Amino acid sequence: MNTIVIALRKMVSFADADTQWHLVMVTAMLAIVPPILVVVAMQRWFVRGLVESEK
């Protein structure tokens, strides 16, 4: 089991001709989807916490 950063690094070879960049980019795009979904889902509570006057 690897983190996504380590998996992406393993996908990139030292010779540019051997690297399948389309697979690297798809993996990177799929890796960013869960954090974006969390931000979109939780933004209502985040903004409410910022503008709430009582702390």
Stockholm file with secondary structure:
# STOCKHOLM 1.0

chainA/1-55         MNTIVIALRKMVSFADADTQWHLVMVTAMLAIVPPILVVVAMQRWFVRGLVESEK
#=GR chainA/1-55 SS CCCHHHHHHHHSCSSTTTCCHHHHHHHHHHHHHHHHHHHHHHHHHHHHHHHCSCC
#=GC SS_cons        CCCHHHHHHHHSCSSTTTCCHHHHHHHHHHHHHHHHHHHHHHHHHHHHHHHCSCC
//
